[in-house]
Amino acid sequence: MGFRARSVTELRRQLLRKGEPPADVEAALDRLQQQKYLDDADFARQFARTKLLAAGSSRRRIVQELARRGVARELADQALDDVRDSDGVDPEAAVRRVAEKKWKTLARLDDFTRRRRLYAFLARRGFDADEIKAVMNTLGEEIET
């Protein structure tokens, strides 16, 4: 079994599911947090960096996934801002990079089907309609190669 960083809530759920006594779980979580082995802010930054740079997910989707893992909205927003500032991630460039990559895989399709599938793909990634339309307006002109 591989190691994966977890939020406080995820670890709590996992330990309780395995049948550990709730008092022991809380004591262990408190100790791990005091010793800085468990930190939701750091977890959120790592998660956001991975999802933005490698997976090409949207801001909205990353916040949703962090919420599912028990990270507070404020921590998720702060983590995304930190990643944007420290790594220079531009949201418009991110949606464009993801769109260009997918556009190439749809090359054998007619233009209408290609655009429809690209729109659906980007929407599933969590990008909003305005972001998708903006990238699709320039897509056909510049990427037709």
C-alpha positions in Angstrom: 0.0 0.0 0.0 1.4 3.4 -1.0 1.7 6.5 1.1 -0.6 9.4 0.3 -0.9 12.6 2.2 -4.3 13.0 3.9 -6.3 15.7 5.5 -7.2 15.6 9.2 -10.8 14.6 8.3 -9.7 11.9 6.0 -7.4 10.3 8.5 -10.1 10.6 11.2 -12.6 8.8 9.0 -10.1 6.1 8.1 -9.1 5.4 11.7 -12.7 5.3 12.9 -13.7 3.0 10.0 -11.0 0.6 11.2 -12.6 0.5 14.6 -10.2 2.6 16.6 -11.7 4.2 19.8 -12.8 7.8 19.1 -10.9 9.2 22.1 -7.7 7.6 20.9 -8.2 8.9 17.4 -8.7 12.4 18.6 -5.6 12.2 20.8 -3.5 10.9 18.0 -4.7 13.5 15.5 -4.0 16.3 18.1 -0.5 15.0 18.6 0.2 14.7 14.9 -1.0 18.2 14.3 1.1 19.6 17.2 4.2 17.9 15.8 3.3 19.3 12.3 3.0 15.9 10.7 -0.6 16.6 9.9 -1.4 20.0 8.4 -4.5 20.7 6.3 -3.0 23.9 4.9 0.1 22.1 3.6 -2.0 19.2 2.3 -4.3 21.6 0.4 -1.2 23.4 -1.2 0.3 20.0 -2.3 -3.1 18.8 -3.6 -3.8 22.1 -5.5 -0.3 22.1 -7.0 -0.7 18.6 -8.3 -4.2 19.1 -9.7 -3.4 22.4 -11.3 -0.1 21.5 -12.9 -0.4 17.8 -13.6 -4.1 17.1 -14.0 -5.2 20.4 -15.4 -8.3 20.7 -13.1 -10.2 23.9 -12.6 -10.2 26.0 -9.5 -13.8 25.1 -8.8 -13.1 21.4 -9.1 -10.1 21.5 -6.8 -12.0 23.4 -4.1 -14.8 20.7 -4.4 -12.4 17.9 -4.1 -10.7 19.5 -1.1 -14.1 20.0 0.6 -14.8 16.3 0.1 -11.6 15.6 1.9 -12.6 17.8 4.8 -10.5 20.9 4.1 -12.1 24.2 4.9 -13.1 26.5 2.0 -10.8 29.3 3.3 -7.8 26.9 3.4 -8.6 25.6 -0.1 -8.8 29.2 -1.5 -5.6 30.2 0.2 -3.8 27.1 -1.1 -4.9 27.9 -4.7 -3.8 31.5 -4.4 -0.4 30.4 -2.9 0.2 28.0 -5.8 -0.8 30.6 -8.4 1.6 33.1 -6.8 4.5 30.8 -6.1 4.3 28.7 -9.2 3.0 31.4 -11.6 0.0 29.3 -12.7 -2.3 31.3 -14.9 -5.9 30.0 -14.9 -6.4 31.0 -18.6 -3.2 29.2 -19.6 -4.3 26.1 -17.7 -7.6 25.8 -19.5 -5.9 26.5 -22.8 -3.2 23.8 -22.1 -5.9 21.2 -21.3 -8.0 22.2 -24.3 -5.1 22.0 -26.7 -4.1 18.6 -25.5 -7.6 17.2 -25.8 -8.2 19.0 -29.2 -5.3 17.0 -30.7 -6.8 13.7 -29.6 -10.1 14.6 -31.3 -8.4 15.3 -34.7 -10.1 12.5 -36.6 -13.6 13.9 -35.9 -15.5 16.6 -37.8 -15.3 20.1 -36.4 -18.8 20.2 -34.9 -18.3 16.9 -33.0 -14.8 17.9 -32.0 -16.0 21.2 -30.4 -18.9 19.5 -28.7 -16.7 16.8 -27.1 -14.1 19.3 -26.1 -16.7 21.5 -24.4 -18.1 18.5 -22.5 -14.6 17.4 -21.5 -13.7 20.8 -20.2 -17.0 21.1 -18.3 -16.4 17.8 -16.6 -13.0 19.1 -15.5 -14.9 21.9 -13.7 -14.2 24.9 -16.0 -17.1 27.3 -16.3 -18.9 28.2 -19.5 -17.1 31.6 -19.9 -13.7 30.0 -19.6 -14.6 27.3 -22.1 -16.1 29.7 -24.6 -13.1 32.0 -24.4 -10.7 29.2 -25.2 -12.9 27.7 -27.9 -13.3 31.0 -29.7 -9.5 31.0 -30.4 -9.1 27.3 -30.6 -10.2 26.7 -34.2 -8.1 29.6 -35.6 -4.8 28.8 -33.9 -4.8 25.0 -33.4 -6.1 23.8 -36.7 -2.7 22.3 -37.6 
